[in-house]
Amino acid sequence: MKHPVAALLPLVATLLLSACGGQEKPLATVDKVDLQRYAGTWYEIARLPQWFQRGCYDSTATYSLNDDGTVKVINRCQREGEQTSEAEGTARVVPGSDNAKLKVRFDNWVSRLIPTITEGNYWIIALDKDYQTVVIGEPSREYLWILARQSELPEDQYQALVQVAQEKGFPVEELQRNRQLRPETAAPDGSE
């Protein structure tokens, strides 16, 4: 009679292989980013929905270089019935990434208590040669932003960036376009 554990080995091997097969491929980034050229204001064109951006529209991200090699990040958006909402953070380059991978931490009470758990991955996964459009994501594929130097993109350019994100395993069917998030304005006569 065979040993009972030996009889289970094929089953265990099959389960392990199938579990590994379902994992995402590692997320590839662009080869290199010139942070001087990257600095400035970017307009959010689309994003995967996130709790911290609920109700935001007309979103921008502004990056500036700090003397210590970090990057100052200011994210702004409009919220219905409110003034501009703003979050300020600091990004640091992940060593060995040629500036394509950053860790971003936003200044809030949680980040002051436990700084290591409040750092987010900010990986540049597509960037045109003229630094006019960019796709930012992170390895779990739960966060994704499509940004541009202009507030609107031609549809063909937008679709090309969506295609890049889809090829990298992001759930692009969940993307929210920034222009579609703007609140509806009432008609002059008060009707809707």
N, C-alpha and C positions, 0 to 999 in steps of 0.2 A: 504494500500500500504506500502511495506517495505521501510525503509530508503535507499536512493541510495548508501550510503557509506557501509551499511551492505551487500548489494548485491555484492560489490567489494571485500569483505574480503576473500572469497575463492580464487579468482584470485591472490590477493596480497600474500596470504600465499603460494600458489603454486610457484609463482615467487621467493619468498624468499628462499623456501626450495631448489628449483632447483639451485639457485645461490650458496647456501652453499655447495651443493653436488659436484660442480665442482672444489672446492678448493682442493689443495694438502693437504695430511696429514702432520702433523708436522714432520720435519726431525729429525730422531733419530741419535744420535752420539754413539760412543763407550762409555763404562762406565767410563774409566779412561785412562789418558795418562801420562807416566813417561817422563817428558821433558828432563831429562838427557839422557835417551835412545833414545829419538826422535831426539836429536841434531845431527848435522852432515850433510852430503851431500846426497841429494836424486836426482835421475834422473827422468825426466818426461817421462813417457811411453805413455800417451795419455791425451788429454784435449778436452773440448768443445772449439770451436773457439772463440777467444776474440780479439777485435780491438788492444789491447795493446800488443798482442803476434803475430800480423800479421808478417809473414816472419821469425819467429823464428823457429829454429830447434836445436837439441842437447841441450835442456834446462835442467838446474839444479836449485835446490833450496837448499841453505845451511842455517842451523839454528844454532845459538849459544846462550847460556844463558847469559843475562846481570846481573850485580850485583843487580839491582833494581827489579828483578823478571820478567822483560820483555824478549822478545826473539828477537834477531837481525835476520833479514831475508835478504838474498842476493840472488836474482834471476838473473841467467845468461842465455844467449842463443847466438847462432851464427845467424847472418843474412847474407844472400847472398851478397857478395861484401863488407862486413863490418868486422870489428874486433868484438870481443865479446861485446854484449850489456848487461848492468847491471843495476838493480834497487835495491836500498837498502831501507829497511823499518824496522818497529818495530811492533811486535805483543804483545798484552797484553791478559792475560787470562780473560775470562768472569767469574766473580765470581759464584761459585756454580756449575761449569761445570766439575770439576775434570780434568782440562786442556784439555778437548776435544773440547772446543769452544774458539776460539781466535778472536780478532779484530785486523786487520792488517792495518797499515797506511804506505804508501810509501812516502818518502820525495820528494816533488816537490812543485812548487809554489802554486798550488791549495790547497794542504794540509796545507801549512803555512797560507793561507788566511782563509780557512774554514775547520778546522780539523775534525769536526764532520761528514761532508758529504763525506769525502774521506776515511773513515774507512770501510774496507770490512770484511764480515764474512768469517771465515776460520774454518770450522767445520770438524773434523775428524770423518768420518762416517764408516770407516772400517780400521782396523790396525791388522796385524797378530801378534801373540804372540812374535815372534822374532824380531819385528820392522824392517822387510825387505820389506814390501809392505804396502801402505796406499792409501786410497781414501779420497779426500778432496772435500767438496761441501759446499753449502750454501742454506738456506731455499727456495729461489725463483727457485732453480734448473737451474739457468742460467750459473753457474760456476761449473766446475768439473775438477779435476785433478787426474790422477792415477800416483803414484810415486813409485819408488823402489830404493833400495840401489845399484842395478846393472843397467847398461844402457839397458839391454834387459831382457825380462821375457819369460819363456816358455809359449807357446800359451794357455795351459790349465789354468795356473795361471792367465794370462791376462783375459781370458774369464770368470773365476770365479769372478774377480773384476768387470768386466763389468756387470755381472749378479746382483751383489750386488747393483750397481748404478741403474740399471734398476728397481729392486724391490723397490728402494727408490724414484722412479718417475722421474729420469733424462732421457733426450732424448739421449740415448746412440747411436742411429743411426747417430748422428751428431759428434761423437767422431773422433778426428784426432789423429792418431798414430804418435808419434814423429819421428820414423824412416822413415815414409813415407813423412815427410815434408822436408827432406834433398834435396837440389837442385841436379838435374841430372848433372853428369859430362860428358863432351864431350869425344868422342872416340879419341884415340891418333892421328888419321889421320884427325881430324876436322869434321868428319861426325857425324850425330846424330843417 
